Amino acid sequence: MDNKTILSTVDHTLLKQTATWEDIKVICEDAMKYEVASVCIPPSFVKKAKEFVGDKMQVCTVIGFPNGYNTTAVKVFETKDAIQNGADEIDMVINLGMLKENKFEEITKEIKSIKEACGKKILKVIIETCVLNEEEKIEMCKCVTNAKADFIKTSTGFSTGGATAKDLALFKENIGKDVLIKAAGGIKDLDTAREFIKIGSSRLGTSSIIKMINNEEVAGY
Protein backbone atom coordinates (compact mmCIF):
# COMPACT_ATOMS: atom_id res chain seq x y z
CA MET A 1 0.00 0.00 0.00
CA ASP A 2 1.61 3.26 -1.11
CA ASN A 3 1.63 6.58 0.71
CA LYS A 4 -0.88 8.16 -1.65
CA THR A 5 -3.44 5.48 -0.77
CA ILE A 6 -2.88 6.05 2.94
CA LEU A 7 -3.16 9.83 2.57
CA SER A 8 -6.47 9.50 0.74
CA THR A 9 -8.00 8.06 3.94
CA VAL A 10 -6.67 10.70 6.33
CA ASP A 11 -8.69 13.29 8.23
CA HIS A 12 -5.71 15.61 8.84
CA THR A 13 -6.41 16.74 12.37
CA LEU A 14 -5.61 19.67 14.64
CA LEU A 15 -7.79 19.94 17.74
CA LYS A 16 -5.36 21.37 20.31
CA GLN A 17 -6.93 23.92 22.63
CA THR A 18 -4.11 26.35 21.85
CA ALA A 19 -4.47 26.16 18.05
CA THR A 20 -4.37 29.53 16.28
CA TRP A 21 -5.53 30.45 12.79
CA GLU A 22 -1.93 30.30 11.59
CA ASP A 23 -1.72 26.71 12.83
CA ILE A 24 -5.01 25.83 11.14
CA LYS A 25 -3.91 27.50 7.92
CA VAL A 26 -0.76 25.34 7.82
CA ILE A 27 -2.68 22.07 8.15
CA CYS A 28 -5.17 23.24 5.51
CA GLU A 29 -2.30 23.92 3.14
CA ASP A 30 -0.78 20.51 3.90
CA ALA A 31 -4.17 18.83 3.47
CA MET A 32 -4.58 20.29 -0.01
CA LYS A 33 -0.97 19.59 -0.98
CA TYR A 34 -1.09 15.93 0.05
CA GLU A 35 -4.70 15.35 -1.08
CA VAL A 36 -6.04 13.90 2.15
CA ALA A 37 -9.72 13.10 2.75
CA SER A 38 -10.44 16.12 4.95
CA VAL A 39 -9.03 18.58 7.43
CA CYS A 40 -10.52 18.12 10.94
CA ILE A 41 -10.50 21.31 13.00
CA PRO A 42 -12.28 23.06 15.89
CA PRO A 43 -15.73 24.56 15.12
CA SER A 44 -14.54 28.12 15.70
CA PHE A 45 -12.26 27.89 12.65
CA VAL A 46 -14.69 26.23 10.23
CA LYS A 47 -15.94 29.35 8.48
CA LYS A 48 -12.49 30.83 7.90
CA ALA A 49 -11.04 27.46 6.88
CA LYS A 50 -13.80 26.77 4.36
CA GLU A 51 -13.31 30.20 2.84
CA PHE A 52 -9.59 29.40 2.62
CA VAL A 53 -9.84 25.92 1.05
CA GLY A 54 -13.06 26.37 -0.94
CA ASP A 55 -13.89 23.26 -2.96
CA LYS A 56 -10.31 21.98 -2.82
CA MET A 57 -10.75 20.22 0.53
CA GLN A 58 -13.49 18.83 2.75
CA VAL A 59 -13.72 20.52 6.14
CA CYS A 60 -14.59 18.33 9.11
CA THR A 61 -15.34 19.54 12.63
CA VAL A 62 -16.21 18.10 16.03
CA ILE A 63 -19.44 18.28 18.03
CA GLY A 64 -19.83 17.72 21.78
CA PHE A 65 -16.06 17.42 21.86
CA PRO A 66 -14.25 15.89 23.67
CA ASN A 67 -16.50 14.74 26.52
CA GLY A 68 -19.85 14.21 24.79
CA TYR A 69 -22.04 15.27 27.70
CA ASN A 70 -23.67 18.32 26.10
CA THR A 71 -27.43 18.02 25.77
CA THR A 72 -28.81 16.77 22.48
CA ALA A 73 -30.27 20.22 21.79
CA VAL A 74 -26.82 21.78 22.14
CA LYS A 75 -25.23 19.17 19.88
CA VAL A 76 -27.90 19.70 17.24
CA PHE A 77 -27.37 23.47 17.41
CA GLU A 78 -23.59 23.01 17.14
CA THR A 79 -24.10 20.78 14.12
CA LYS A 80 -26.40 23.20 12.32
CA ASP A 81 -24.06 26.09 13.09
CA ALA A 82 -21.04 24.17 11.80
CA ILE A 83 -22.79 23.24 8.57
CA GLN A 84 -23.99 26.81 8.07
CA ASN A 85 -20.36 27.89 8.45
CA GLY A 86 -19.29 25.47 5.75
CA ALA A 87 -18.52 22.15 7.44
CA ASP A 88 -18.71 19.17 5.08
CA GLU A 89 -18.36 16.48 7.75
CA ILE A 90 -19.33 16.20 11.42
CA ASP A 91 -17.61 14.05 14.09
CA MET A 92 -19.83 13.87 17.18
CA VAL A 93 -19.09 12.42 20.63
CA ILE A 94 -21.72 10.23 22.28
CA ASN A 95 -22.88 10.74 25.87
CA LEU A 96 -20.71 8.20 27.66
CA GLY A 97 -22.57 8.51 30.96
CA MET A 98 -25.74 7.59 29.13
CA LEU A 99 -23.96 4.57 27.69
CA LYS A 100 -22.76 3.46 31.13
CA GLU A 101 -26.44 3.55 32.21
CA ASN A 102 -27.34 1.30 29.26
CA LYS A 103 -29.59 3.96 27.73
CA PHE A 104 -29.02 2.70 24.21
CA GLU A 105 -32.36 3.90 22.83
CA GLU A 106 -31.61 7.44 24.01
CA ILE A 107 -28.15 7.35 22.45
CA THR A 108 -29.61 6.12 19.16
CA LYS A 109 -32.22 8.88 19.28
CA GLU A 110 -29.52 11.51 19.83
CA ILE A 111 -27.43 10.23 16.91
CA LYS A 112 -30.54 10.25 14.70
CA SER A 113 -31.25 13.86 15.67
CA ILE A 114 -27.74 14.91 14.74
CA LYS A 115 -27.85 12.93 11.50
CA GLU A 116 -31.08 14.72 10.62
CA ALA A 117 -29.35 18.06 11.30
CA CYS A 118 -26.48 16.93 9.03
CA GLY A 119 -28.76 16.23 6.08
CA LYS A 120 -26.54 14.87 3.32
CA LYS A 121 -23.33 15.77 5.16
CA ILE A 122 -21.25 12.94 6.58
CA LEU A 123 -21.73 12.05 10.25
CA LYS A 124 -19.09 10.13 12.21
CA VAL A 125 -19.90 8.92 15.73
CA ILE A 126 -17.07 8.86 18.28
CA ILE A 127 -17.65 6.20 20.93
CA GLU A 128 -14.33 6.46 22.88
CA THR A 129 -13.42 2.77 22.87
CA CYS A 130 -10.69 3.07 25.51
CA VAL A 131 -13.28 3.56 28.28
CA LEU A 132 -15.72 0.86 27.09
CA ASN A 133 -15.92 -2.88 27.58
CA GLU A 134 -16.55 -5.26 24.69
CA GLU A 135 -20.29 -5.50 25.30
CA GLU A 136 -20.61 -1.70 25.28
CA LYS A 137 -18.64 -1.46 22.03
CA ILE A 138 -20.95 -4.01 20.40
CA GLU A 139 -24.02 -2.12 21.63
CA MET A 140 -22.61 1.08 20.16
CA CYS A 141 -22.13 -0.64 16.81
CA LYS A 142 -25.85 -1.38 16.92
CA CYS A 143 -26.76 2.18 17.95
CA VAL A 144 -24.68 3.76 15.18
CA THR A 145 -26.12 1.34 12.62
CA ASN A 146 -29.73 1.86 13.74
CA ALA A 147 -29.29 5.64 13.72
CA LYS A 148 -28.02 5.45 10.12
CA ALA A 149 -24.85 7.40 10.80
CA ASP A 150 -22.14 7.17 8.16
CA PHE A 151 -19.17 6.17 10.32
CA ILE A 152 -18.33 4.73 13.72
CA LYS A 153 -15.13 6.27 15.09
CA THR A 154 -12.92 4.87 17.82
CA SER A 155 -11.61 7.84 19.76
CA THR A 156 -11.34 11.55 20.45
CA GLY A 157 -7.59 11.38 21.03
CA PHE A 158 -8.20 13.21 24.31
CA SER A 159 -8.83 10.22 26.58
CA THR A 160 -6.68 7.31 27.78
CA GLY A 161 -6.08 5.60 24.45
CA GLY A 162 -6.71 5.51 20.73
CA ALA A 163 -7.57 3.01 18.03
CA THR A 164 -6.50 -0.63 18.26
CA ALA A 165 -6.58 -3.43 15.73
CA LYS A 166 -8.74 -5.49 18.09
CA ASP A 167 -11.42 -2.78 18.30
CA LEU A 168 -11.45 -2.26 14.55
CA ALA A 169 -11.97 -5.98 13.99
CA LEU A 170 -14.81 -5.91 16.53
CA PHE A 171 -16.41 -3.00 14.68
CA LYS A 172 -16.10 -4.87 11.39
CA GLU A 173 -17.98 -7.83 12.83
CA ASN A 174 -20.81 -5.82 14.38
CA ILE A 175 -21.64 -2.74 12.30
CA GLY A 176 -24.26 -2.66 9.56
CA LYS A 177 -23.28 -2.93 5.92
CA ASP A 178 -23.72 0.81 5.29
CA VAL A 179 -21.56 1.95 8.23
CA LEU A 180 -17.89 2.77 7.67
CA ILE A 181 -15.05 2.81 10.20
CA LYS A 182 -12.75 5.64 11.28
CA ALA A 183 -9.67 4.78 13.37
CA ALA A 184 -8.43 7.75 15.37
CA GLY A 185 -5.66 8.33 17.86
CA GLY A 186 -2.51 6.33 18.41
CA ILE A 187 -1.42 6.04 14.77
CA LYS A 188 2.30 6.62 15.19
CA ASP A 189 3.80 4.82 12.20
CA LEU A 190 2.90 3.96 8.62
CA ASP A 191 2.76 0.23 9.29
CA THR A 192 -0.04 0.82 11.81
CA ALA A 193 -1.87 3.01 9.30
CA ARG A 194 -1.62 0.25 6.69
CA GLU A 195 -2.79 -2.37 9.17
CA PHE A 196 -5.84 -0.32 10.19
CA ILE A 197 -6.83 0.22 6.56
CA LYS A 198 -6.45 -3.48 5.78
CA ILE A 199 -8.66 -4.37 8.75
CA GLY A 200 -11.37 -2.15 7.33
CA SER A 201 -10.90 1.51 8.27
CA SER A 202 -12.03 3.88 5.54
CA ARG A 203 -10.69 6.88 7.44
CA LEU A 204 -7.75 7.57 9.72
CA GLY A 205 -7.94 10.46 12.17
CA THR A 206 -4.41 11.70 12.82
CA SER A 207 -2.15 14.73 12.89
CA SER A 208 0.90 12.57 12.26
CA ILE A 209 0.72 10.88 8.84
CA ILE A 210 2.19 13.74 6.83
CA LYS A 211 4.99 14.10 9.39
CA MET A 212 5.69 10.37 9.11
CA ILE A 213 5.90 10.53 5.34
CA ASN A 214 8.31 13.46 5.62
CA ASN A 215 10.36 11.67 8.32
CA GLU A 216 9.57 14.36 10.90
CA GLU A 217 9.18 13.83 14.63
CA VAL A 218 5.72 12.55 15.58
CA ALA A 219 3.84 13.64 18.70
CA GLY A 220 0.23 14.16 19.73
CA TYR A 221 -3.00 12.92 18.13
Disulfide bonds with the S-S distance in Angstrom:
none
